[in-house]
Amino acid sequence: MPSKCILILLDGLGDRAYVNLGHKTPLQAAETPNLDRLARLGSNGLFHGKRQGLALLRT
């Protein structure tokens, strides 16, 4: 496990599909080369806050 990490929270990604975007969400329709690169090079997991000051991280 690395001694340092960067946590990126992407708020507002849950959106609805729009007809004028070909029935895609804005994120699906967008060109996202930087996010795509981060996803390729990084890792992901789920964060569950148990209580203040204590977190459970599942990868």
C-alpha positions in Angstrom: 0.0 0.0 0.0 1.5 3.4 -0.9 2.2 5.8 1.9 0.4 8.6 0.1 -2.7 8.7 -2.1 -5.0 11.2 -3.7 -8.7 10.9 -3.2 -10.9 12.5 -5.9 -14.6 12.8 -5.2 -16.7 13.5 -8.3 -20.0 15.1 -7.1 -22.9 15.4 -9.4 -22.2 12.5 -11.7 -25.6 10.9 -11.2 -27.6 12.6 -13.9 -30.4 11.7 -16.2 -30.3 11.0 -19.9 -31.4 13.7 -22.3 -32.9 13.2 -25.8 -30.8 15.9 -27.3 -27.6 14.0 -26.1 -28.7 10.8 -27.9 -30.3 9.4 -24.7 -27.0 9.7 -22.8 -26.2 11.5 -19.6 -24.0 14.6 -19.8 -21.0 12.6 -18.5 -21.5 9.8 -21.1 -21.7 12.4 -23.9 -18.7 14.4 -22.7 -15.2 14.0 -23.9 -13.2 13.2 -20.7 -9.6 12.3 -21.6 -8.2 13.4 -18.2 -10.8 11.4 -16.3 -10.2 8.4 -18.6 -6.5 8.6 -17.9 -6.9 8.8 -14.2 -9.3 5.8 -14.3 -6.7 3.8 -16.4 -3.8 4.6 -14.1 -5.5 4.6 -10.7 -7.6 2.3 -8.7 -11.1 2.6 -7.2 -13.1 1.4 -4.3 -16.0 2.2 -2.1 -15.8 4.4 1.0 -18.2 3.8 3.9 -18.0 6.3 6.7 -18.6 4.4 9.9 -18.5 7.4 12.3 -16.6 10.6 12.6 -12.9 9.9 12.7 -13.3 6.3 11.6 -13.6 5.1 8.0 -13.9 1.7 6.4 -12.3 1.5 3.0 -13.1 -1.4 0.7 -11.3 -1.9 -2.6 
